[in-house]
Amino acid sequence: MDTRKVKGYQIAQQKQVKETKDGWLVKSQSNMGFYKVSDTFICNCPDSELHNATCKHAYAVRYYLDIEMHKPEGIKNERVRLTYEQAWSVYNKAQTSEGKLFDELLADLVKEVADPKPIQIHGRPHLDFNIALYVAIKKVYSQMSSRRSMSLFSIAKEKGYLEDMPHFNTMSVLLNRTDITPILHNLIAITSAPLRAIESGFGVDSSGFRTRSFGAYCEGKYGLKKSHKWLKAHICVGVKTNIVTAIEITDESGADSPQFIPLMQQTKENGFNIKEAYGDRGYLSRDNLAFIDNLGGVPYIPFKDNFTSKPKGNSHIWRKMFHYFEFNKEEFLQHYHKRSNVESTFSSIKKKLGETLKSKNHTSQVNELLCKFISYNILVLIEEMHELGIRPDFNSLVA
């Protein structure tokens, strides 16, 4: 087999191919950079430009899409499922540098954020808003109490990430402010923005996070026990990197389907090109299918057994996707099962950052949960910094 084909196959097997809006990014084997392969399999690497030949990066994409199988009767193309081994060197670098890079990225993220409150005229000067925002997110990331986390901020001040030391109540005061909730939503959008060129398929799902508050109960009359209240996080996730592009928070009984369009709309407004959208049967509605279709994407939401292809109104996409689901189910499910990456995202967040909220009232609980997702997005960026060689620049994105 040609050497370029052998190396291309190795690259594909090592999960070094990332799809973009107009082609693919293929990891260089000699440095931390990437080469761009167009949808016509033309690469911008020196080998392709110098020899005018199909390079190993283009072969890697071809293997990624449709493996070339060499058999005694000749070359045959067969669609196969690639299996990837864990890229341990990348994983190890990301994990061992997480603490340092988290501080750097968080400080860069919050330094240009403006305080929505009016400028203070009277009284003792408040702590700088950017410092308060930094320590609130860092405290949520650390999962430590306000008092115990003070040691972390002493270290951050020594390293130059903080100009002043906060009081241990600073985090609680900030998280109790309703006017920072839109800012935290915006920070989620900003932390996902560096991966716009990578993500084109998005999954939606929801999961609960337990609070310290208790719901109403009547133990004596009905035998009911005390139970915690929950907040429900509805998120939209890019299925290649598991970056969270949008989030809506409701109480524990919040319905899933009405959140689909707002989440996809936020993702679109954040600059992502939505080519495919995934959701379980709970998100199936004509409006949801039509919204993705109007964006130029394909909605992969499975149909229930008792549904038919009969559309209502002008819902041509309902009939189209129903027939696709019924007569090409295996191909449909290959796309749909990318939705499981959303479940992986929730699992990762709860394992790394905890599933219990420490705050006591609703406003601070919502803000704390948003801080968890901001922290998680920063962790995703740290891994992609090592895997893709990107360097996030938040300055141009902070409004």
C-alpha positions in Angstrom: 0.0 0.0 0.0 1.2 3.5 -0.8 3.0 5.2 2.2 0.6 8.1 2.1 -2.4 5.8 2.4 -0.8 4.0 5.3 -0.1 7.2 7.2 -3.6 8.5 6.4 -5.2 5.4 7.8 -3.1 5.8 11.0 -4.3 9.4 11.4 -7.9 8.4 10.9 -7.6 5.6 13.5 -6.0 8.0 16.0 -9.1 10.3 15.9 -7.2 13.2 14.3 -9.9 14.3 11.9 -12.3 17.1 12.8 -15.2 18.2 10.5 -15.7 22.0 9.8 -18.2 24.0 7.8 -16.3 23.7 4.5 -14.1 20.7 4.9 -12.0 19.0 7.6 -9.1 19.8 10.0 -6.4 17.0 10.1 -3.8 17.0 12.9 -0.2 17.4 11.8 2.0 14.5 12.8 5.1 16.7 13.2 3.7 19.6 15.3 0.6 20.8 17.2 -0.9 22.4 14.2 -3.6 21.3 11.7 -3.9 21.2 7.9 -7.2 22.1 6.1 -8.6 19.5 3.7 -11.4 20.9 1.4 -14.6 19.1 0.5 -12.8 18.2 -2.8 -10.0 16.5 -0.8 -7.4 19.2 -1.6 -5.0 19.8 1.3 -3.0 22.9 2.1 0.0 20.9 3.4 3.5 21.3 1.6 3.3 17.7 0.3 0.0 18.3 -1.6 1.1 21.7 -2.9 4.6 20.6 -4.0 3.8 17.2 -5.6 0.2 17.9 -6.7 -0.8 14.6 -5.2 -3.3 13.2 -2.7 -1.5 13.6 0.6 -1.8 11.5 3.8 -4.2 14.2 5.3 -6.6 13.8 2.4 -6.4 10.0 2.7 -7.1 10.3 6.4 -10.4 12.2 5.6 -11.3 9.6 2.9 -10.7 6.8 5.4 -12.7 8.8 8.0 -15.7 9.0 5.6 -15.5 5.8 3.7 -12.7 3.3 4.4 -10.8 2.0 1.3 -10.6 -1.8 1.8 -7.9 -3.7 -0.2 -9.1 -7.2 -1.1 -7.8 -9.9 -3.5 -10.4 -8.9 -6.1 -9.3 -5.3 -6.0 -10.1 -2.1 -4.0 -13.6 -1.9 -2.6 -15.1 0.9 -0.6 -17.1 -0.2 2.5 -18.7 1.9 5.1 -17.3 0.8 8.5 -17.4 2.2 12.0 -14.1 3.5 13.2 -13.0 2.7 16.7 -10.7 5.1 18.5 -8.2 4.6 21.2 -7.8 7.1 24.0 -5.2 9.7 23.0 -3.4 9.4 26.3 -0.7 11.9 25.7 -3.2 14.6 24.9 -5.4 13.6 27.8 -2.5 13.5 30.3 -1.2 17.0 29.2 -4.7 18.5 29.6 -5.3 16.9 33.0 -1.9 17.8 34.4 -2.1 21.4 33.2 -5.8 22.0 34.1 -5.3 24.0 37.3 -2.9 26.5 35.7 -4.7 26.9 32.5 -8.1 27.2 34.2 -6.8 30.2 36.2 -5.4 31.8 33.0 -8.5 31.3 30.9 -10.9 32.4 33.6 -8.9 35.6 34.3 -8.8 36.4 30.6 -12.6 35.6 30.3 -13.8 38.0 33.0 -11.4 40.9 32.8 -13.4 42.9 30.2 -16.9 42.1 31.6 -18.7 45.3 32.6 -20.6 45.6 35.9 -24.3 46.2 35.2 -24.7 48.2 38.4 -24.4 52.0 38.2 -21.1 53.5 39.3 -20.8 53.9 43.1 -20.8 57.4 44.4 -21.1 57.1 48.1 -19.9 54.6 50.7 -17.1 52.2 51.0 -15.7 51.2 47.6 -16.9 47.8 46.3 -14.6 45.1 45.2 -13.9 45.2 41.5 -16.7 43.4 39.6 -14.2 41.4 37.6 -12.5 40.1 40.7 -15.9 39.2 42.2 -16.9 37.3 39.1 -13.5 35.5 39.0 -13.8 34.3 42.6 -17.4 33.2 42.2 -16.7 31.0 39.2 -13.5 29.7 40.8 -15.3 28.9 44.0 -17.9 26.9 42.1 -15.2 25.1 40.1 -13.3 24.1 43.3 -16.5 22.8 45.1 -15.1 24.3 48.3 -16.9 26.4 50.8 -16.5 30.2 50.7 -14.1 30.2 53.7 -12.1 27.3 52.6 -11.7 28.7 49.1 -9.9 31.7 50.4 -6.6 29.9 50.2 -7.1 29.5 46.5 -7.5 33.2 46.1 -4.3 33.9 48.0 -2.4 31.8 45.5 -4.2 33.5 42.6 -3.3 36.9 43.9 0.4 35.8 44.2 0.3 34.7 40.6 -1.2 38.0 39.4 -4.7 36.8 38.6 -6.2 39.0 41.3 -5.3 42.6 42.3 -7.2 42.5 45.6 -8.2 39.8 48.1 -12.0 39.3 48.4 -13.9 38.8 51.6 -15.3 35.3 51.9 -18.9 36.6 51.5 -18.1 38.2 48.1 -19.1 35.0 46.2 -22.5 34.7 48.0 -23.3 38.4 47.5 -22.5 38.2 43.8 -24.4 35.0 43.2 -27.5 36.5 44.8 -27.7 39.3 42.2 -30.3 38.8 39.5 -28.6 41.1 37.1 -25.6 38.8 36.6 -27.7 35.9 35.3 -27.7 37.3 31.7 -23.9 37.9 32.0 -23.3 34.3 33.0 -25.4 33.1 30.0 -23.3 35.3 27.8 -20.1 33.8 29.2 -21.3 30.4 28.3 -21.7 31.6 24.7 -18.3 33.2 24.8 -16.5 30.1 26.1 -18.1 28.0 23.3 -17.2 30.4 20.5 -13.6 29.2 19.9 -15.1 25.9 18.6 -17.4 27.4 16.0 -15.4 26.0 13.1 -15.4 22.5 14.6 -19.1 22.0 15.6 -21.9 21.5 13.2 -24.1 18.9 14.9 -25.9 19.7 18.1 -27.8 17.6 20.6 -30.3 18.7 23.2 -31.3 17.1 26.5 -32.0 17.9 30.2 -30.9 16.7 33.6 -31.6 17.6 37.2 -29.3 19.2 39.8 -30.2 18.9 43.5 -30.5 21.9 45.7 -30.4 22.4 49.5 -34.0 23.5 49.6 -36.9 21.2 50.5 -40.3 20.9 48.9 -43.6 21.1 50.8 -44.6 17.8 52.4 -47.1 16.5 55.0 -45.5 13.6 56.9 -48.2 13.1 59.5 -51.3 13.0 57.2 -49.9 11.5 54.0 -46.8 9.7 55.1 -44.6 11.8 52.7 -41.0 12.3 53.5 -38.9 15.4 53.2 -37.4 15.7 49.7 -35.0 18.1 48.0 -36.0 20.5 45.3 -34.2 20.2 42.0 -33.3 22.6 39.2 -33.5 21.2 35.6 -30.8 22.2 33.1 -31.7 22.1 29.5 -28.6 22.3 27.3 -27.5 22.3 23.7 -24.1 20.5 23.1 -21.8 20.3 20.2 -21.4 16.5 19.7 -17.7 16.5 18.6 -16.2 18.3 21.6 -19.2 18.2 24.0 -19.0 22.0 24.4 -22.2 23.6 25.8 -23.4 26.2 23.4 -26.7 27.3 25.2 -28.6 26.6 28.4 -32.0 27.1 29.8 -32.8 26.5 33.5 -36.3 25.6 34.8 -37.7 24.0 37.9 -37.8 20.2 38.2 -41.1 19.9 36.3 -40.0 22.0 33.3 -41.1 20.4 30.0 -38.3 19.5 27.5 -39.9 20.2 24.1 -40.6 23.9 24.6 -36.8 24.5 25.3 -35.7 23.0 22.0 -36.2 26.1 19.8 -34.7 28.6 22.3 -31.6 26.5 22.7 -31.1 26.1 19.0 -31.8 29.8 18.5 -29.2 30.8 21.0 -26.7 28.4 19.4 -27.4 30.0 16.0 -27.0 33.5 17.4 -23.7 32.5 19.0 -22.4 32.0 15.4 -22.7 28.2 15.0 -23.7 26.6 11.7 -26.4 24.0 12.6 -26.2 21.2 10.0 -27.7 18.5 12.2 -29.8 18.5 15.4 -30.5 15.6 17.7 -33.1 15.0 20.4 -35.0 12.2 21.9 -38.7 11.6 21.3 -39.6 14.1 24.0 -38.5 16.9 21.6 -40.6 15.6 18.6 -42.9 18.3 17.3 -43.7 19.9 14.0 -42.5 23.3 15.1 -39.1 21.8 16.3 -38.6 20.0 13.0 -39.6 23.0 11.0 -37.2 25.3 12.9 -34.2 23.2 12.1 -35.3 22.7 8.5 -35.6 26.5 8.1 -32.0 26.9 9.3 -30.9 24.5 6.6 -30.2 21.6 9.0 -31.5 18.1 9.4 -33.5 17.3 12.6 -32.8 13.7 13.8 -35.6 13.2 16.3 -37.2 9.6 16.3 -40.9 9.1 15.8 -43.2 7.3 18.3 -44.8 4.0 17.2 -48.3 5.5 16.9 -47.3 8.5 14.7 -48.1 8.7 11.0 -46.6 10.7 8.1 -49.7 12.9 7.8 -48.5 16.5 8.2 -50.5 19.4 9.6 -50.5 22.6 7.7 -47.4 23.1 5.6 -45.2 20.7 7.6 -43.4 19.0 4.7 -40.4 18.3 6.9 -42.6 16.1 9.1 -43.4 13.8 6.2 -39.9 13.8 4.9 -38.3 12.9 8.2 -41.0 10.3 9.0 -40.3 8.4 5.7 -36.6 8.7 6.4 -37.1 7.2 9.8 -39.3 4.4 8.6 -37.4 3.3 5.5 -33.8 4.2 6.3 -33.9 3.5 10.1 -30.4 2.2 10.3 -28.9 5.3 8.7 -31.2 7.6 10.7 -30.1 6.0 13.9 -26.4 6.4 13.0 -27.0 10.1 13.1 -29.4 10.1 16.0 -27.1 8.2 18.4 -24.8 11.2 18.5 -27.3 12.5 20.9 -25.7 10.3 23.6 -22.9 12.8 23.8 -25.2 15.1 25.7 -25.7 12.4 28.3 -21.9 12.1 28.5 -21.7 15.9 29.0 -24.0 15.7 32.0 -22.1 12.8 33.4 -18.8 14.6 33.1 -20.1 17.8 34.7 -21.6 16.0 37.7 -18.5 13.9 38.2 -16.0 16.8 37.9 -18.1 19.7 39.4 -20.7 17.9 41.5 -24.5 17.5 41.0 -25.5 19.3 44.3 -25.9 23.1 44.5 -24.7 24.7 47.7 -26.6 28.0 47.4 -29.8 28.4 49.5 -32.2 30.6 47.4 -33.4 30.3 43.8 -31.4 33.2 42.3 -28.1 32.1 43.7 -28.9 28.5 42.8 -29.5 29.4 39.1 -26.3 31.5 39.0 -24.3 28.8 40.7 -25.5 26.2 38.1 -24.5 28.6 35.3 -21.1 28.9 36.9 -20.8 25.1 36.7 -21.4 25.1 33.0 -18.9 28.0 32.4 -16.3 26.0 34.4 -17.1 22.9 32.3 -16.7 24.8 29.0 -13.3 26.1 30.1 -12.3 22.5 30.9 -13.4 21.5 27.3 -11.3 24.3 25.9 -8.2 23.2 27.9 -8.5 19.7 26.3 -9.0 21.2 22.8 -6.0 23.5 23.3 -3.9 20.3 23.5 -5.7 18.3 20.9 -6.4 21.1 18.3 -3.6 23.5 19.2 -6.1 26.4 19.6 -5.6 29.4 21.8 -8.9 31.0 22.9 -9.0 34.8 22.7 -12.0 36.1 24.7 -11.2 39.8 24.4 -12.9 40.3 21.0 -16.0 38.3 22.2 -16.8 40.0 25.5 -19.4 42.7 25.1 
